[in-house]
């Protein structure tokens, strides 16, 4: 009898262990919830973890934790750009044990780019300098952006995920010389400039260039994809998808028209470099030049070494997902995630933007489609949800644009966005939701999340044959629990080498709110 009882206890214990996909490792001290500005968590190579809060008017606040997850420093930084009135966080990443912030600001209609380096051992500012400036935007320039299909001037930053090299693209759409509208600058691990040159339009036949995305391949190459075109007023019908390579030691950009399609307009896109196949994977939203059938997602592979494109057909989740909603899945791609073995996932999300007296974006169901390293369909999953983001207008690929940057904090909207975590052979989707939706996944009526006070953090493990996934609580749900724990998953950082996921947890204990950095093990 005793042996049988012991076996039963062990079996129950094993079932609990199997179910617990996220193992709590540590929690930091509670501090006041930041409700405005931007936030990001970085896990550094020296074992430390840094929580960064960039305010609009009161500088930057840093919390530093050591490898044992104990808080070792709380510092404040007053940046040289002063107040962040019209700016944005273009990048936030770890570099040789320090944190690097790339922050844009507009000074008297002139866009500026600043680089701040924060010491990963002390939390103090190591370096702060302006590294980029674009042409002054006049009143007529603003009119051209609003009504003339002229792209907005902007800075774009990408870091190579496999090295400590990064690059900056300065998109200068109001530069008078067409051959100087896109400037590419590459940097090494010590933040030293390694190359700088212009992305010149061939024979200046494209009056406008629409930036698509870029990828940094070690110290050897920066690849920029752009769409060159002319408007009716600029006197031409030429348009093409263009690849520009800035190679190590080169004094000029190699410029290749890829022959994508003369019948399609490329509006937006994302690209990632896959070392497994030595190719850029491109997901783009296109439209037909004749007619208006809406956006069509296209998957392509661009060989940056042979400078040619391998065109694929349109992509979408399988029809088996349509049965779980009345109108079928109608999402657009938001991001592309690469796995170590070269397989990849494309995550799409339903979006509805309403405008009028107030602007709002409703984020609906998510579809995750997994592909082989060469683009063959493997399987897909559907995750049902409904979140209203008030006073927010989001575009397709907003998840990709936010990757490697920081999350804007505004009215609680920061808690209404999903995160995708690729943890070795397993992948997860995480977001906050009400427990009332626990049993509403299969065709059930979903409760739309408007406020998040009654929500908890949930995770969905992406495995198994069923298209609809079962979910569980990220922070646990002990019997009799009445309080709720939210996760600010969009600022999280995953240390793949040590399998540690760091995020911000918002606890609502009997009405007393506080946040803390927590470390979990998927």
N, C-alpha and C positions, 0 to 999 in steps of 0.2 A: 504493500500500500504506500509506504513512504517513497519507494523508488518511482512508482507510478505518479505520485503527486509531484515529485521533483521534476520528472520529465514534462508534465503538464506546465509547470511554472516556467521551465526553460523554453518550451515551445511558445508560450505566450510572450516571454521576454524577447525571443527571436523575432516574433511578428512585429513587436513594437520597434525593434532595431531596424528591421527592413523598411518599415513605413517611414521612419524618420530620415528624410532625404537631406535635411539641413541640420547639421550638428552644431549647437552653440559652442563657441570657443571662449569668448570673452566679451565683456561689456565695459565701455568707458564710463566716466562719471557723467551725471546728468547736467545739461546746461540749457539755457533759454533757447527756444526754437527760433531760428532765423526766418523771417517772414517776407523779406524783400531783398532784392539784389540777385546774386548768383551763388551757387554752391557746388563743390566738387570734393570727392575723396580720392586720394592717391596713395597707393601702397608702394613704398620706395624700395630700391634694391638693397639698401642698408638694413632693411627689416622694419623701419619706422613706417608709421601711417600718418598722413597729414589730412586734416579737414580744413578746407579753404572756404571762407565766406567773403565774397566781394560785394560790398555795399555800394549804393549809388553816391552817397554824400559823405560817408564816414570811413573811407578807406577799406582796408582788407584785414580781416581777422583770421588768425591761424591757431589751430590746435594741433599739437604734435604728440604722438604716442610712440613708445619704444617697441622693440620686438616682443616684449612681454605684455604689450597692450596696455601699459600704464601711461597716463598723461604726464608728459615731461616738460611741456612749455605751452604757454598761451601768450601769443604776441600780437601786436598791431602794426600795420604798415600804412604809411601815408604815401601813396604813389605820386609820381611826378605829373601825371595827367590831371590830378586834382579830382574834381567831381566827375562822375560818370553820367553825363546828361543824355547823350545820344549814342552811347557806345554799346559794345557787345564783347563777349568773351570768345575770341576766335580759336583759342586752343588752350588746353591745360593738360600737361603731361609730365611724366617723370623722366629725368635725364641725368644719368650718372649719380643717382642718389639725391638729387635736388628736384624741386618743382619749377616748371617753366610755365608762365602765364603769358599769353599773347592777347592783348586787349586793344581794341580799336575805340577811337573817340573822334568826334567831329568838332573841330575848333574853327569857328567863323566860316562854316560851310566847307572846310578843308578836312577830309578824312585822314587821320593819323593812326599809326600802328606802334604800340609800345610793347617791349619785352621785359618782363620782370622775372628774375631768378631768385627763388627763395631757398635758403639753406635747409637741407634735409636733416641736419643734426640739431639746429637751434631754432628754426622757424623765423629767423631774421632775414631781412632783405640783403641779397648779395650784389645784385645788379639791377639797374632800372634805366632803360634808354629807349629813345624813339628810333625805330629802325625802318619806318616806311612813311611815305606821304604821297597822297594822290592829288590830282588836279582839283582846283576850287570848283565847286558846283554852284553855278549861278541860278537865278530864278528860272531862266529859260531852260537850263539843264533839268531842273525839277519837272518842268512842263514836258520835256522830251521823254523823261522816264515814265510819266503818268499816262501820256497820250501817244507817244511816238514809237513805242516798242524798243526804246533804247535801254540796255541793261544798266542796272545801278552799279556805280563804282563800289568796289569791295576788296577786302583782303581775304585770302584763303590760305589755310595752314594745314599741312599734313605731316605726320611723323610716320616713319617706317616702323611697323610693329615688331620687326625682327632685328632692328638695330637702333642706334642712337643718332640717326641722321633724320633731318626734317627739311622741309622746303616751304617757302612763302610765295604765293602768286599775288601780285599787285594788279588788280583788274581796274584799269584806268580808262573807263569808257569815254571820258570827255577830254582826253589828250588829243590835241589837234593833229598830230602825226599818227596815221593808222598803224604804222609799223612799231609804235611805242605804247600801244594800249594794253598789252599784257607783258609784265616783267616777271621773270622767274629768278628766285634767289635760293640757293641751297646752302645748308649749314651742317656742320659736323657736331660731334658730341660735346665739344668745348664751346659751342655757340659761336664759333668762328665761321665767317662767310667763306664758302669754298668756290662759289661760282655765281655769276650774275649776268643775265643777258635778256634781250627782248624776244618775245614770241611774235615774229613778224608775219603779217598777212602776205601770202605769195603774190607778188606784183601788185599788192594792195587792192586786189579785186574784191575783197570782202570789206564793206564799210564797217560792219559790226561783227563782233565775236562774242558769242554767249558761252561763258565758262560752264563746263559740265562737271569735271572732277579731275583729281590727279592722284598719282601713286608715287611713292618714293621707294626705290629699290636699292637699299644699302647706300654706299657712297658712290655707286656707279652711275645711277641714272635717276632723273626725275621725268615722269611721263605725265603730260597734261593733255586732256581731251577737251576740245572746244567745238562749237558749232558756228561756222562762218556763214554769214548771210547778208543780203541787201534788202532794204525796204523799197516800197514803190517809189518813194521820194528820192531815194539814193540811186535810182536808175539802173536796176539790174535784177535778175532772177537767180543769180548764182547762189548756191548754198551747198554746204558739205560738212561732214564730220571730219575733224582734223586731229591728228596726233602730232604733238611736239615733244621731242626728246631733248633734254639737257643732259649730255653725257659728261662724265668726269674728265676734266681737262679741256673740254671743247670750248671754243670761243664764240660759237654760234649754236642756235637751236636747229636741229634737223626737223624739217617740216614735211608732213606727209598727209595728202588728201586721201582718205580711206575708201572712198567710193561706197559709202554706206547706202544711200538711196537718194535719187533725185526727186522721188515722189513723197518723201516723208520729211517732216519738220521735227528736229530734235529739241525738246523743250527742257527737260531736266534729266539727270542721270547720276549714277554712282559707279565707281570702279574700284576694284581691289586687285592687288597683284597676288597671284597664286604661285608660290615657289614650286609646288608639286608639278605644275605643267608649264612653268615659265611663261605665263600669259596673264594679261589683264582680263578680268571678268567684268563686263559692262552690263548694267541693267539701266535701260533708258525708257522714258516715256516719250512717245512720238505721236504725231498726228498726220493725217493725210493732207496734202496741200489742197486737194480738191474735195470739198465736202467737209462736214464736221461730225465725225462719229465718236468724238471724245478721245481720251488718251488710250493708247495701246502700249502695254509693257513689252519690251523687246529684250531678249538675252543674247549677248554677243561675246565673242572672245577676240581680243586684240593682241596680236603678237608684237610686243614692243621692240624686239630685236630684228625680226624680219619686216616689221612695219606694214603689217597687213591685217585685215579683219576677216573673221570667220562668222558670217551672219547666221543667226538662228531665227526661228519663227517666234511668234508672240508666245508669251508665257502666261499661265494662269493656274490656279489650283484645279484639281481634278473635279469632275462633275459630282462625285460622291459627296462633296461638302455642301452642295446646293440644297440637299434635302432637309437640312437643319434650319433653314430660314425661309420665310414666305417668298421672297424675291430671289433667293439664291445669293451666293457670296458676291459682293460688288466692291471688293477692296482694291487699293492701289499699293504698289510696293513701297516700303518704308526703309528697309535696310537689307544688306547682304552680309552674312557672317561666314567666315572661312574656318574650317576645321584643320587640325594638324595634318591629316591624311589627304587633304586636297578636296574632300567633299565640302559642300557648302549649303547654306540654307538661305532662302529668300523669304522674308516676313512681310506680309501685306496686311493692311488694316483698312476697314471701312471708315470713311470720313464724310461727314455732312457739315457744310459751313452755312450758317444762317447769318444774314445781315439785315439791318434795319435800324431801329433805335439802339439795339445792342448787337454786338458781334459775338458769335459763339461757334465753337467747333464740337460736334459730337463724334467721339471715337467709338466705333462699333467693333464687330467681330474681327478676330485675328486669324489669318491662315498662315501656317508654316509649311513651306514646301522644301523638301530635302532633295538635293541633286548629287549625282556622282561628280568626280572631279572634272569630267569632260562634258557635263551638262545634261546627262540622262536623268529622267525623273526616277526617284526612289520611292518616296511616299509623302503623304501630307497629313496635316492635322488642322482641326478647327477649334478655336477657343472663343466662346461666346461672352460678350460683355457690352456694356453701354455706359459711357462716361461723358458728361457735359462739361466742357471747359469754357467758362464765361470770359468775355472780353479777350478772347484769343482767336487769332486767325492762323491756322496751320496749313502748310502746303505739303504735297507728297514729298517723301524723303526727309521729312523733318527729323526722323530718328537718326538718319545718316548724318545730317548737318549738325546734330547735337553730339554725335560720337566724338570723343576726344576733346570736347569743350566743357561747358558747365551748364547746369540747369538753372533757368530763370525761376525765381521764387515770386509767385504772384497769386494772391487770393486763394491759396490751397490747390491751385491747378497743378502744381508740381507733383501732387500725390495721385494724379489721374493719368498716368502714362505707364505703359508696360516696359519691362526690360527683358532682354534676351541674354541668357547665360549659356555659353558653350563650355562645359566643364569636362574636358577629356572626351571619353566616349559618350557622355550624357549631355543633354541640353535641357534647359528649363525656360519657361516664361513666367515672369513674376509681375504681379500688380495688386493694387488694393481694391477690395470689393466688399459688398455687404454679404453677410452670411445668408441673407434671404435668397441669394442667387445660387446657393449650394446645390439645390435640386432642380434648377431651371436651365440646365445646359442643353438638354435635348428637346428642342422645339418649345420649351416652356417660356412663359412671359418673363422677361428680364426686368429687374428693377434698375432704372437709370440712376447712376450716381451723380448727384448734383453737389452735395456736401459730403465730406468724408469722415465726419465725426463718428459715424456708426459702422465704419469699415475696418477690415483687418487685411494684413498682407497675406496673399495666397501665392502658391507656386504650382505649376503644371509640369510634370516630368514628361518629356517628349519621347515616349516609347510605347510599344505595343501595336497591335493591328487595328484597333478601333480609332476612327477619325475624331471622336469626341473624347476628351481626356478627363480623368479624375483629378481633382485638386486637393490640396491640403494647406494647412496654416504654416506660414514661414516661421513664425515665432511661437508656435504651439497654441493649443486650445484646451487647457485643463478643464476638467469638469467643474461646473459652477462659476466659470469665469464670466464676469459681466463687463469688464473693461475691454478696450480695443487697442491693438498695436498696429500702427501703420509703418510702412517702410518707404523711405525716399529712394526708391530703387534706381531712379534715373541719374543719381550722382555716384552710384556705387563703383567699386573697382574690384576686379578679380585677379588674384595672383595665381596664374595657371600652374607655375612651377610648384608651389606649396599647397595648392588647392585651398585657398582661403578667399572668402568673399566678404568684403567690408562694405557696410551700408549704414545708413542713418535710421534709427528706430525712434518713432514718436509714440510715447506711452501716454495713455489717458487714464491715469489712476484716480478714479473717483472725482473726475473733473479737473485734476491738477496735471497740466500738460508739461512735458519736458522731453528733450531729445538726448540721445546718446549714440556714439559710434559703437557698432557691434560687429563682431567677427564671427562668421559662420563657415562651416565646411560642407560643401555640397557632397 
